[in-house]
Amino acid sequence: MSSQDYKKKKILFCASTVSHIINFHTPYLKEFCDLGYEVHVAVDRYEKIDWAHKTIALPFTKSLFSLRNIYSIVKLRRLLKTGGYEKISSNTTLAGIIVRFACLFLKKRPRIYHIVHGYHFSLNDGLKKLLYLIPEKIASSVSDVVMCQRRNTFDPIAG
């Protein structure tokens, strides 16, 4: 195999904020680097992140139905079509929904690993619960692996 034939494996980590990646995922970024992956991170703004080869700024907005988030879905979808990612790790509710909506109907998509933050799905939240649960149910159809901290987080999504 020539050096031209060698294609480095790529992984994309996505979260709503830079601080989330820095505070919780730096060890994973390092581990994937050590495993030979090219590590990219998509977050709300550009900032140099240790162990990330590339940072991609996506305009995440905390409102689930913001037009800026629709723009982020389109921008991310373009990136996924050309980026050659083998895997995506999505974290935080908003980023996870945007990432997985961007993957809907892609002919060739990377494996998607999503970590669900269950506080949005507690059984006492009524309408707010539904506002997050419906997009989560749609997005879960393209999730290869969904990780939950507690069983009662997974039940409403799977149910």
C-alpha positions in Angstrom: 0.0 0.0 0.0 1.5 3.4 -1.0 1.2 6.5 1.2 -1.3 7.8 -1.3 -3.6 4.8 -0.7 -3.5 5.2 3.1 -6.5 7.1 4.3 -6.5 8.1 8.0 -9.7 7.1 10.0 -11.7 10.2 11.0 -14.0 10.8 13.9 -16.2 13.9 14.6 -17.1 14.8 18.1 -20.1 17.2 18.4 -21.4 19.2 21.4 -23.3 22.5 21.8 -20.4 24.2 23.5 -16.6 24.2 23.5 -16.6 23.9 27.3 -18.5 20.7 27.2 -15.8 19.0 25.0 -12.9 20.5 27.0 -14.5 19.5 30.4 -15.8 16.1 29.6 -14.2 14.7 26.4 -10.6 15.6 26.2 -9.5 12.1 27.4 -11.5 10.5 24.5 -10.1 12.9 22.0 -6.6 11.9 23.1 -7.5 8.2 23.0 -8.8 8.4 19.5 -5.6 10.3 18.4 -3.5 7.5 20.0 -5.6 4.9 18.0 -4.6 6.7 14.8 -7.8 8.7 14.2 -7.9 12.2 12.8 -10.1 13.9 15.4 -12.4 16.8 14.4 -14.7 18.7 16.8 -17.9 20.6 15.9 -19.0 23.1 18.5 -20.6 26.6 18.9 -17.4 28.6 18.1 -13.9 28.1 17.0 -11.3 27.5 19.7 -8.1 25.5 19.8 -8.9 22.2 21.5 -6.2 19.9 22.7 -6.1 16.6 20.7 -8.4 17.9 18.0 -6.9 18.2 14.6 -9.7 20.5 13.5 -12.4 22.6 15.1 -15.5 23.4 13.1 -17.8 26.2 14.3 -21.5 25.5 14.0 -24.0 28.2 15.1 -25.9 26.1 17.7 -28.7 28.1 19.4 -30.3 26.8 22.6 -33.8 27.1 21.2 -34.6 23.8 19.5 -36.6 25.4 16.7 -34.2 28.3 15.8 -33.5 29.0 12.1 -29.8 29.1 13.0 -30.1 25.4 14.0 -31.6 24.6 10.6 -28.6 26.3 9.0 -26.4 24.2 11.3 -28.1 21.0 10.0 -27.5 22.0 6.4 -23.9 23.0 7.0 -23.2 19.8 8.9 -24.9 17.7 6.3 -22.6 19.2 3.6 -19.6 18.5 5.9 -20.7 14.9 6.4 -21.1 14.2 2.7 -17.5 15.3 2.0 -15.7 14.7 5.3 -15.1 11.0 5.2 -15.9 10.4 8.8 -16.0 6.8 10.0 -17.7 7.7 13.3 -19.5 10.6 15.0 -19.9 11.0 18.7 -22.7 13.4 19.6 -23.3 14.8 23.1 -25.6 17.3 24.6 -29.3 17.2 23.5 -29.2 20.0 21.0 -26.1 19.0 19.2 -27.2 15.4 19.2 -30.5 16.2 17.5 -28.7 18.5 14.9 -26.1 15.9 14.1 -28.6 13.1 13.7 -31.1 15.2 11.7 -28.1 16.1 9.4 -27.6 12.3 8.9 -31.2 11.6 8.0 -31.5 10.2 4.5 -27.7 10.3 3.8 -26.9 7.4 1.5 -23.6 6.7 3.2 -23.3 7.8 6.8 -20.9 7.2 9.6 -21.6 5.2 12.7 -23.3 7.5 15.2 -22.8 7.2 18.9 -25.1 9.4 20.9 -25.0 10.1 24.6 -28.5 11.0 25.9 -28.7 13.5 28.8 -31.8 12.3 30.5 -32.8 15.3 32.5 -34.9 16.4 29.5 -37.0 13.3 29.7 -38.0 13.1 33.4 -41.6 12.0 33.6 -42.8 15.2 35.3 -42.0 17.7 32.5 -45.2 17.5 30.4 -45.0 19.7 27.3 -41.3 20.5 27.7 -40.6 16.7 27.7 -42.5 16.3 24.4 -40.6 19.2 22.8 -37.4 17.2 23.3 -38.8 13.6 23.1 -40.4 13.9 19.6 -37.2 15.1 17.8 -35.2 12.6 19.9 -37.4 9.7 18.7 -37.0 10.8 15.1 -33.2 11.2 15.5 -32.8 7.9 17.2 -33.7 6.1 14.0 -30.2 7.0 12.7 -28.3 6.3 15.9 -26.2 3.2 15.9 -25.5 3.3 19.6 -27.4 5.3 22.2 -25.8 5.6 25.6 -27.9 6.5 28.7 -26.9 7.1 32.2 -30.1 5.6 33.6 -32.6 3.1 32.4 -35.5 5.6 32.8 -33.8 7.9 30.3 -33.9 5.2 27.6 -37.4 3.9 28.1 -39.3 7.0 26.7 -37.0 7.1 23.7 -37.2 3.4 22.9 -40.9 3.1 23.8 
